[in-house]
């Protein structure tokens, strides 16, 4: 027995330990043979031998369990050592990701309006003529449709040219008051330094009872928003035309590059055009069945904002996936 105790203590593998266990506790093992001899003993002698065997059995059971646990821990340590990696070999900055500048800009825009209690609404990318044009005071053959060179499908459906259809769908499904923005992708047949076939817009809409929403409310929210995006800039509103708003305005900020003094970026005017806005035209409200309401709307191109914030000269470079550009935003 002492020999077996020593063998257990010196055992170096789980397989060798299992052989010792079978030698002790197998069907033909040491304890099976010893307990079989008990039938030939009588009285006190039988009790004494049985007690000795049970004590030995309990002892060896404990020794085997302890040794098995020790060997399993050792094997686990060995595997961990084998699979260990030197973290000093890795440079965290090489694998660090970052949001695309367009998405980063989109998130900053959304954060502002969510903080001003605007809801976020979404709609389909493939639209019909009613939601994309007619409900927005752009009937068929309206000359303003030429402002938006559209991708049409054979069945008359189209890729939305702006996110304004989401405003129409929201008004058709909800009753005022409405305070929403609709960020998303839009599509137009255009491709040059400042235009791509797919780009992103964020449009906003506020509707309430007649007299509760005015151009003054629109002016306040946009001035605050543009200062949130670009810092301490001067904001100006210029009269303009949009079919779905009247009156309408283009919004400019003082050039963030030359501080309004005039440079190549702002064509030496000192101003940068950033978005369009206006008071919602009554024809739009009539198209969705609204009465006795007032509201304002605005829309901006996210890529335009990203280009200004990050001083990117060519809009197309945002979609080329060039790591030399994108790694600068890590």
Secondary structure as the mmCIF struct_conf table of DSSP 4:
data_model
#
loop_
_struct_conf.conf_type_id
_struct_conf.id
_struct_conf.beg_label_comp_id
_struct_conf.beg_label_asym_id
_struct_conf.beg_label_seq_id
_struct_conf.end_label_comp_id
_struct_conf.end_label_asym_id
_struct_conf.end_label_seq_id
HELX_RH_AL_P HELX_RH_AL_P1 UNK A 2 UNK A 10
BEND BEND1 UNK A 13 UNK A 13
HELX_RH_AL_P HELX_RH_AL_P2 UNK A 14 UNK A 25
BEND BEND2 UNK A 26 UNK A 26
TURN_TY1_P TURN_TY1_P1 UNK A 27 UNK A 28
BEND BEND3 UNK A 29 UNK A 29
HELX_RH_AL_P HELX_RH_AL_P3 UNK A 30 UNK A 36
HELX_RH_3T_P HELX_RH_3T_P1 UNK A 37 UNK A 40
HELX_RH_AL_P HELX_RH_AL_P4 UNK A 43 UNK A 83
HELX_RH_3T_P HELX_RH_3T_P2 UNK A 87 UNK A 89
HELX_RH_AL_P HELX_RH_AL_P5 UNK A 92 UNK A 95
HELX_RH_AL_P HELX_RH_AL_P6 UNK A 101 UNK A 115
TURN_TY1_P TURN_TY1_P2 UNK A 116 UNK A 117
STRN STRN1 UNK A 119 UNK A 120
BEND BEND4 UNK A 125 UNK A 125
STRN STRN2 UNK A 126 UNK A 127
HELX_RH_AL_P HELX_RH_AL_P7 UNK A 129 UNK A 132
TURN_TY1_P TURN_TY1_P3 UNK A 133 UNK A 133
HELX_RH_3T_P HELX_RH_3T_P3 UNK A 134 UNK A 136
TURN_TY1_P TURN_TY1_P4 UNK A 137 UNK A 137
TURN_TY1_P TURN_TY1_P5 UNK A 140 UNK A 141
HELX_RH_3T_P HELX_RH_3T_P4 UNK A 143 UNK A 147
BEND BEND5 UNK A 148 UNK A 148
STRN STRN3 UNK A 152 UNK A 152
TURN_TY1_P TURN_TY1_P6 UNK A 154 UNK A 155
BEND BEND6 UNK A 156 UNK A 156
STRN STRN4 UNK A 158 UNK A 159
BEND BEND7 UNK A 161 UNK A 162
TURN_TY1_P TURN_TY1_P7 UNK A 163 UNK A 163
HELX_RH_AL_P HELX_RH_AL_P8 UNK A 164 UNK A 173
BEND BEND8 UNK A 176 UNK A 176
STRN STRN5 UNK A 178 UNK A 187
BEND BEND9 UNK A 189 UNK A 189
STRN STRN6 UNK A 192 UNK A 192
TURN_TY1_P TURN_TY1_P8 UNK A 193 UNK A 194
STRN STRN7 UNK A 195 UNK A 195
BEND BEND10 UNK A 197 UNK A 197
STRN STRN8 UNK A 198 UNK A 209
TURN_TY1_P TURN_TY1_P9 UNK A 210 UNK A 211
BEND BEND11 UNK A 212 UNK A 212
HELX_RH_AL_P HELX_RH_AL_P9 UNK A 215 UNK A 230
BEND BEND12 UNK A 231 UNK A 232
STRN STRN9 UNK A 235 UNK A 242
TURN_TY1_P TURN_TY1_P10 UNK A 243 UNK A 244
STRN STRN10 UNK A 245 UNK A 254
TURN_TY1_P TURN_TY1_P11 UNK A 256 UNK A 260
BEND BEND13 UNK A 261 UNK A 261
TURN_TY1_P TURN_TY1_P12 UNK A 264 UNK A 268
BEND BEND14 UNK A 269 UNK A 270
STRN STRN11 UNK A 271 UNK A 280
HELX_LH_PP_P HELX_LH_PP_P1 UNK A 281 UNK A 281
HELX_RH_AL_P HELX_RH_AL_P10 UNK A 282 UNK A 287
TURN_TY1_P TURN_TY1_P13 UNK A 288 UNK A 289
BEND BEND15 UNK A 292 UNK A 292
STRN STRN12 UNK A 293 UNK A 301
HELX_RH_AL_P HELX_RH_AL_P11 UNK A 302 UNK A 310
TURN_TY1_P TURN_TY1_P14 UNK A 311 UNK A 311
BEND BEND16 UNK A 313 UNK A 313
HELX_RH_3T_P HELX_RH_3T_P5 UNK A 315 UNK A 319
BEND BEND17 UNK A 320 UNK A 320
HELX_RH_AL_P HELX_RH_AL_P12 UNK A 323 UNK A 326
HELX_RH_3T_P HELX_RH_3T_P6 UNK A 327 UNK A 329
#
